[in-house]
Amino acid sequence: MSTCSRCGFKPEASFATDSQSAWNIDVLSVIRSGHAPPSAAIPCIPARVAVLEARHQVMQDDLACLEGLIAQKRQEIASTRAEIEQTKSLAAPIRSIPCEILLHIFSLVDVPPFHALDPRQPPCSFGHVCKFWRTLSRSAPSLWSRVVVWSGMAHTIPSFPSTFLNNISYFLIHARLM
């Protein structure tokens, strides 16, 4: 038998059966009978155990190699599945909507003023969909013209980082004052 070119697995040509080897006793029958093994077999037991342990180790090594290949293939499958989904998304109908219409749809979303700076709510949440939506929503001052800021906001919204205030400064400059 040949060795696998990928993992080095080498199936054994054959495992000798009891009738083909010098070991001519049925171990399980002797164990079940409660009798002692034949006296001629006793000196061969350590050698037989060594052969069986070596065979066991070869099989364990082969199994480890195969498990590694299985893990590698599972990773390749997951990666390919992700690439399939990403490629399919390119043909999504939402990608064919012009920016102006998408911005109009964004502007129709009713945003309570106290949620305007919450990253989990619109208009911030539009940017969580994809890079295109993030760029589009951040480049539209009209989406940010209804922002209400009050002194207790940092305590109300636990995830209110200072970096968010830096990001919104551009939009506040372009917002209408009310």
LINUR-V261374 format. One record per residue. N is the residue number from 1. RES is the residue in one small letter. BURIAL is I if it has 24 or more other ideal C-beta (glycine too) atoms within 12 Angstrom, else O. Layout:
n = <N N>
res = <RES RES>
burial = <BURIAL BURIAL>
//
This chain:
n = <1 2 3 4 5 6 7 8 9 10 11 12 13 14 15 16 17 18 19 20 21 22 23 24 25 26 27 28 29 30 31 32 33 34 35 36 37 38 39 40 41 42 43 44 45 46 47 48 49 50 51 52 53 54 55 56 57 58 59 60 61 62 63 64 65 66 67 68 69 70 71 72 73 74 75 76 77 78 79 80 81 82 83 84 85 86 87 88 89 90 91 92 93 94 95 96 97 98 99 100 101 102 103 104 105 106 107 108 109 110 111 112 113 114 115 116 117 118 119 120 121 122 123 124 125 126 127 128 129 130 131 132 133 134 135 136 137 138 139 140 141 142 143 144 145 146 147 148 149 150 151 152 153 154 155 156 157 158 159 160 161 162 163 164 165 166 167 168 169 170 171 172 173 174 175 176 177 178>
res = <m s t c s r c g f k p e a s f a t d s q s a w n i d v l s v i r s g h a p p s a a i p c i p a r v a v l e a r h q v m q d d l a c l e g l i a q k r q e i a s t r a e i e q t k s l a a p i r s i p c e i l l h i f s l v d v p p f h a l d p r q p p c s f g h v c k f w r t l s r s a p s l w s r v v v w s g m a h t i p s f p s t f l n n i s y f l i h a r l m>
burial = <O O O O O O O O O O O O O O O O O O O O O O I O I O O O O O O O O O O O O O O O O O O O O O O O O O O O O O O O O O O O O O O O O O O O O O O O O O O O O O O O O O O O O O O O O O O O O O O O O O O O O I I O O I O O O O I O O O O I I I I O O I I I O I I O O O O O I O O I I I O I O O I I O I I O I O O O O O O O O O O O O O O I O O O I O O I O O O O O O O>
//
